[in-house]
Amino acid sequence: MKQLFKLSLITGLIFTAFTASAQTPKKPRPSPADTVKATTKSGVAIEIAYSQPSVKGRTIGTDIATYGKIWRTGANEATTIELSKDAKVEGKTLAAGKYAIYTIPGEQEWVVIFNKGIKNWGTVYKEDEDVLRVTVKPGKSKELVEQLKFMIEPTGKAGFAWGDKMVMFAVK
């Protein structure tokens, strides 16, 4: 009887160890993650971490990133921007630190929002956590950009291109 108990116990332990090591890997996300980093001529180091949704034939403003509504400005977790030191964003002061970026798209202007909710899932937006809002005029990208792409220029212009849209804001 003792041998049967020992054999059952050993078999159970082996089975448990085997199942624990045979975990299935995480599925790749449909919107891949990316990070851009640069230091501006004025000495502000900027890092933007985001996931890249695809346009997939949809129209920005009506089908996706709807005009007049909060958009998480990316996919998956909240898109974040980190500034190494205090800076002026479109002429308004923003303290050094890490912020979530949200936007309110519009035909003639976009509102870029810097928010304290960096640990929130991208779709969780709390207006009372806003630190700064700036309004910028959107431009046209030179070519259709299928996956959202953030960029930081040495001049201090930061922003993104997506579809036929280009949304940039000045950081000095």
N, C-alpha and C positions, 0 to 999 in steps of 0.2 A: 504494500500500500504506500509506503514511504517513497519507493522508487517511482511509482506512478505519479505521486504528487510532485516529486522533483522534476520528472520528465515534463509534466504539464506546465510547471513554473518556467522551466528553461525554454520550452516551445513558445510560451506566451511572451517572454522577454525578447526572444529572437524576432518574433512576429512584430512586436511593438517597435523595436529598433529598425527593422526593415521598412515598415510603413513610414516612420518618421524621416528616414533618409530618402524616401521616394516621393517627396513633395513635388507637385507640379510647379514648374517655373511660372512667374507672373507673365500674363499676356502683355505683349507690347501695346502701348496706348496708341490710339489712332492719331492723336495730336502730339508729335514728338516734342520733347523739351529742348530748350536752347538757352544759352547765356551769352550776352555781349558785355564786354568791358572796355573802357577807354578812359584816358585822362585828358581833360580839356586843356586848352592853352592857358586858362586861368587857374589850373592846378586842381580842379575838382575831379576826383576819381569816381566814375559812375559804373555801376554794374546793374544790368537788367536781366532778370531770370523769368522765363515765360514758356508756355507751351504754344505750339503753332497749329491753330485750326486751319483747315483748307476751305477755300471758297466753294469748290465743287459745283460750279455753274450757277450758284445762287447770287442774288443781287444784294450788295451791302446797302443797308438803309431800309430795305423792305423785308427781305427774306432772313437776313442775319445782321447783327449789330444794328438793330432797328432805330431809326431816327427818333430822337426825343426820349429814349429809354436808356437806363443804366446798362452798360455793357462791361463785362469783366475784362475786356481787352486781352484776350488770350483764350486758353482752354485749361481744363483741369484745375489745379490749385491757382490761387491768386497770382497774377503777374506782379513781381516786385521790382522796385528800383532802390538802390542803395547809393547814398552820397557820402563821400569821405569827409566833407566839411560843409559848413553852412554855405548856401548858394542862393542866387536869385533865379527863380524860374519865371520866365516872362515878366521879369521886373519885380516879382513878389518874393519875399524871404521864405526859404524853406530850410529848416535846421538839418544838420548832418544826421543821417540815420537811414533806416530802411522803411519803405512804405509800399503798400499795395497800390497798383494803378488801375483805376476804373476810368471809363469815358462815357460821355453822353454824346453820341454821334448826331450830326445835323448836316443838312445840305450846305449851309453857308458857314457854319462854325461847329467846332467840336469842343466840349468841355473836358479838360483833362483833370482828373481828381487824384490827389495823393491822400491815402487813407491809412490809418494805423492798423487795420485788420490784416496783417501779413500772414497770420496763421489760419485765416479763414479759407474755406473752399472758395474757389473763384466766384461762385454764384451767390455767396453770402456777402451782402453789402449792407453796412450800417452807416447811414449818413452822419450820425453823431460821432463817428470815428474819423471824419474828414479833417485833414490838417490844412489843405490848400486846394483851391480850384482855380484853374486858369482857362481862358478861352482862346482858341487858336483857329485860324482859317485853314481848312484842309486844302491840299493840292492834289494834283494828279500824278500818279507814279508813271515813270517813263514806259513801263511795260506792265502787263498783267502779272501780279505776284500771287501765285496760287496759295502758298502757305505764309501766314503772318510772319513778318520779318522786322525785328527791331534793329535800330542802328544808332550809333553815337559818333558824331563827327568831332574832330579836334577843335573846331570852332565853338563847340558847346551846344550845337543843335542835336537833340535826341528825339526819337520818335519811331514811327513804324510805317511800313508800306504793306498794304493788303488789298488784293483785287486791283482796282484802278485808283485807290485812295493812298494819299501820303499825308500823315499827320505828324508834324514836328513841333517841338517846343524848345525855347532857348534856356540853357542852364549856364549861368556865369558865376 
